[in-house]
Amino acid sequence: MPDRRRAPGPIDRRCAIRILIVGGGCAGMAAALHLQRGLRERLRRGEVHLTVVEPQAYLTYHPLLAEVAAGSIDPRHVVVPLRRELTECKVLTARITRIEHATRRAWADAAGRGEPPAPVELDYDVLVLAPGAVSRTAPVPGLAEHGRGFSTVGEAVGLRNHVLEQLDLAATTRDPGLRQAALTFVFVGAGYAGVGALAELEDMARYAVRGHHNIAPEDLRWVLVEATDRILAEESPELADHTLDQLRERSVDVRLRTTLESAAGGVMALSDGSRFAARTLVWTAGVRPNPVLRDTDLPLDTAGRIRCLPTLQVLGPDGRALPGAWAAGDCAAVPDPHADGAPCAPNAQHAFAQAGLLAANVLVALEGGPHAPGITEYRPEAPACSTSLGLGRAVAHTRRGGRLTGRRAWWLHRARHLRRLPSSERRVRVLVDWVLAGFFPREVVPLGRPERAAPADERPA
Ligand SMILES: Cc1cc2nc3c(=O)[nH]c(=O)nc-3n(C[C@H](O)[C@H](O)[C@H](O)COP(=O)(O)OP(=O)(O)OC[C@H]3O[C@@H](n4cnc5c(N)ncnc54)[C@H](O)[C@@H]3O)c2cc1C
C-alpha cells in the first residue's frame, strides 16, 4: 500500500480514506452518525475508515441535565454510548492534544487522569473538528473552595443531592445563620446552564419543602447573578425577556450587570455591594472555545473559534476552503445569516443542524473535491427556542413567532429535545421517565455523595 503520510495533497484513491472526528458530543456524534449512514457500504468494504476521538465513552445531552438535577430523568438516560450507536466507526476514548493539518496528523492522549501521558499519533485525510467549548472561570476568591460546576452528569446528580441536603440541614439546625445560608442558593451566569438548573431546582425544592414541617417555600432564597444586561445570551432577546419575567414572578432574585467579587468563607460579595452567606454556589458563567484549538495550525477568530466558511469548511489562507478540514458546533465560527453574518450562537440546535450539513458536504467533497459544486452553505431554519423552568413550566417561541408559556410550552420544549436526542433507545427511555413521573410523586431524597469504594474488609456489612 502506498505511503501517504505527511502528504497534504489530494486524497490518494489507492488507499482507504481516513476520516478523523474530534469530539463525540452533539456535533461530533451527529456528524459521525450521518457519515456512517452515507458511507456504510464503503466502511464495510474497508474503503473508508471513520474514527471518533472522545475522552468520554458517551455523548452527554446537556439540554436535559437540568431535568436530571431535578430528578425527572434518570442520569444514565441523558448520555448516549458512542460504541453502541457508531457501530461502523472506530471510537477511541482519548483526548486530542495537537493537530498539524499541514501534514494531516493529530496526537491523542489515552491516559487516565493522574497517569503519565500516553500519546498516540493518528494520520488522517479528512478532519472534522467538534471539540465544543469549556467552562469559563474567573479568579474569584473562594470560588475554588465553594463553587461547583454544572456541565456533567456527575455535577448534576451532585448538585441535586447537595440542594436536598441543605433542606435537611435547615430543617434540623437551631443556628439561624446556618439555616439562612443553607436556604440560599446562588447561581452565577444566566446562560442555558444557570437558568435551566436554577429553575428546575427551585421547582424541585419548592415541592420538597412540603415534607419539612418548619420550612416554607418563601424561606428559600434563589439568586441569579449575571454580568451582562440580559439572560440567555444564546437565545433570542424576546425569549430571554419572557424567561426573566417568569423567574421574577417566582421570586427569583435576578441581578443583571452584577458580578460575584468574592465567595471567601462562604460569604457572597456581589459587585452591587450586597454580602450574604450561602452554602450553595453554582458557577455557570459562560463558555469559551475548547483550548485544544490553539494547539492546531488552523485559523482562529479573536474569540478562539475555528474560522469557517458557511459551507463548514475551515477557511484557508487564500480565503477559500482549506482542503480536508471541517468544523461544527460550539468550536466553530460559522456565519449566521439570521444574525447578519455574525458567528452562530453556541447552542444544540446549531450543533445538530451544522453536523448534518457538514456530513452531506464531506460526502460531496469525497467525490468531487473541496470546491465541488454540490457543497452547500449553512442556512439554518429560524431559531426554535424554548427553555424549561420546572415541571409543567417553560417558555417557548414557535418558528412563526408565537409565544407560549406553561404546559403547552413545556410539551413543545420536551418534544423538541426528544426529537434531537441522537438515539432512538434513549428517546424511549427518557419518554418512559417522563410518563412514569406523571403517575408517581416526585422523588426528593438526597442519596449522599459518590464515595471511593472502600477495600472489602472496610465496607459495612
Ligand atoms: C448545562 C447545559 C445546558 C444546556 N442547555 C441547552 C439548551 O437548553 N438548548 C441548547 O440549544 N443548548 C444548550 N446547551 C448548549 C449545548 O449543549 C451546546 O451548544 C452543544 O452541546 C454544542 O455541541 P458541540 O458538539 O459543539 O459540543 P459538545 O456537545 O460539548 O461536545 C464536545 C465534545 O468534545 C469532547 N472533547 C473536548 N475536548 C476534546 C479533545 N481534546 N479531544 C477530543 N474530544 C474532546 C467533549 O468531551 C465533548 O463530548 C447547554 C449546555 C450546557 C453545558
Ligand as a Chemical Component Dictionary entry (heavy atoms), coordinates in Angstrom:
data_LIG
# 
_chem_comp.id                   LIG 
_chem_comp.type                 NON-POLYMER 
_chem_comp.pdbx_formal_charge   0 
_chem_comp.three_letter_code    LIG 
# 
loop_
_chem_comp_atom.comp_id 
_chem_comp_atom.atom_id 
_chem_comp_atom.alt_atom_id 
_chem_comp_atom.type_symbol 
_chem_comp_atom.charge 
_chem_comp_atom.model_Cartn_x 
_chem_comp_atom.model_Cartn_y 
_chem_comp_atom.model_Cartn_z 
_chem_comp_atom.pdbx_ordinal 
LIG C1  C1  C 0 -25.814 22.563 31.272 1  
LIG C2  C2  C 0 -26.021 22.941 29.832 2  
LIG C3  C3  C 0 -27.308 23.142 29.354 3  
LIG C4  C4  C 0 -27.526 23.471 28.021 4  
LIG N1  N1  N 0 -28.807 23.650 27.582 5  
LIG C5  C5  C 0 -29.038 23.922 26.284 6  
LIG C6  C6  C 0 -30.367 24.072 25.794 7  
LIG O1  O1  O 0 -31.331 24.003 26.549 8  
LIG N2  N2  N 0 -30.533 24.300 24.461 9  
LIG C7  C7  C 0 -29.465 24.387 23.602 10 
LIG O2  O2  O 0 -29.664 24.584 22.399 11 
LIG N3  N3  N 0 -28.203 24.275 24.033 12 
LIG C8  C8  C 0 -27.951 24.032 25.349 13 
LIG N4  N4  N 0 -26.664 23.912 25.798 14 
LIG C9  C9  C 0 -25.554 24.100 24.862 15 
LIG C10 C10 C 0 -25.343 22.852 24.027 16 
LIG O3  O3  O 0 -25.249 21.726 24.860 17 
LIG C11 C11 C 0 -24.068 23.013 23.220 18 
LIG O4  O4  O 0 -24.186 24.162 22.410 19 
LIG C12 C12 C 0 -23.847 21.803 22.332 20 
LIG O5  O5  O 0 -23.623 20.660 23.136 21 
LIG C13 C13 C 0 -22.645 22.052 21.417 22 
LIG O6  O6  O 0 -22.327 20.867 20.747 23 
LIG P1  P1  P 0 -20.785 20.535 20.450 24 
LIG O7  O7  O 0 -20.774 19.219 19.767 25 
LIG O8  O8  O 0 -20.134 21.684 19.794 26 
LIG O9  O9  O 0 -20.122 20.418 21.884 27 
LIG P2  P2  P 0 -20.364 19.274 22.971 28 
LIG O10 O10 O 0 -21.721 18.697 22.852 29 
LIG O11 O11 O 0 -19.961 19.877 24.271 30 
LIG O12 O12 O 0 -19.324 18.168 22.539 31 
LIG C14 C14 C 0 -17.937 18.383 22.537 32 
LIG C15 C15 C 0 -17.285 17.047 22.813 33 
LIG O13 O13 O 0 -15.894 17.146 22.567 34 
LIG C16 C16 C 0 -15.213 16.419 23.550 35 
LIG N5  N5  N 0 -13.853 16.938 23.665 36 
LIG C17 C17 C 0 -13.438 18.011 24.365 37 
LIG N6  N6  N 0 -12.113 18.162 24.223 38 
LIG C18 C18 C 0 -11.693 17.176 23.403 39 
LIG C19 C19 C 0 -10.426 16.807 22.886 40 
LIG N7  N7  N 0 -9.329  17.486 23.191 41 
LIG N8  N8  N 0 -10.338 15.714 22.088 42 
LIG C20 C20 C 0 -11.462 15.007 21.769 43 
LIG N9  N9  N 0 -12.690 15.331 22.225 44 
LIG C21 C21 C 0 -12.805 16.396 23.028 45 
LIG C22 C22 C 0 -16.035 16.648 24.814 46 
LIG O14 O14 O 0 -15.791 15.616 25.770 47 
LIG C23 C23 C 0 -17.456 16.636 24.281 48 
LIG O15 O15 O 0 -18.047 15.377 24.354 49 
LIG C24 C24 C 0 -26.413 23.606 27.140 50 
LIG C25 C25 C 0 -25.112 23.407 27.613 51 
LIG C26 C26 C 0 -24.907 23.081 28.955 52 
LIG C27 C27 C 0 -23.494 22.854 29.469 53 
# 
loop_
_chem_comp_bond.comp_id 
_chem_comp_bond.atom_id_1 
_chem_comp_bond.atom_id_2 
_chem_comp_bond.value_order 
_chem_comp_bond.pdbx_ordinal 
LIG C1  C2  SING 1  
LIG C2  C3  SING 2  
LIG C2  C26 DOUB 3  
LIG C3  C4  DOUB 4  
LIG C4  N1  SING 5  
LIG C4  C24 SING 6  
LIG N1  C5  DOUB 7  
LIG C5  C6  SING 8  
LIG C5  C8  SING 9  
LIG C6  O1  DOUB 10 
LIG C6  N2  SING 11 
LIG N2  C7  SING 12 
LIG C7  O2  DOUB 13 
LIG C7  N3  SING 14 
LIG N3  C8  DOUB 15 
LIG C8  N4  SING 16 
LIG N4  C9  SING 17 
LIG N4  C24 SING 18 
LIG C9  C10 SING 19 
LIG C10 O3  SING 20 
LIG C10 C11 SING 21 
LIG C11 O4  SING 22 
LIG C11 C12 SING 23 
LIG C12 O5  SING 24 
LIG C12 C13 SING 25 
LIG C13 O6  SING 26 
LIG O6  P1  SING 27 
LIG P1  O7  DOUB 28 
LIG P1  O8  SING 29 
LIG P1  O9  SING 30 
LIG O9  P2  SING 31 
LIG P2  O10 DOUB 32 
LIG P2  O11 SING 33 
LIG P2  O12 SING 34 
LIG O12 C14 SING 35 
LIG C14 C15 SING 36 
LIG C15 O13 SING 37 
LIG C15 C23 SING 38 
LIG O13 C16 SING 39 
LIG C16 N5  SING 40 
LIG C16 C22 SING 41 
LIG N5  C17 SING 42 
LIG N5  C21 SING 43 
LIG C17 N6  DOUB 44 
LIG N6  C18 SING 45 
LIG C18 C19 SING 46 
LIG C18 C21 DOUB 47 
LIG C19 N7  SING 48 
LIG C19 N8  DOUB 49 
LIG N8  C20 SING 50 
LIG C20 N9  DOUB 51 
LIG N9  C21 SING 52 
LIG C22 O14 SING 53 
LIG C22 C23 SING 54 
LIG C23 O15 SING 55 
LIG C24 C25 DOUB 56 
LIG C25 C26 SING 57 
LIG C26 C27 SING 58 
# 
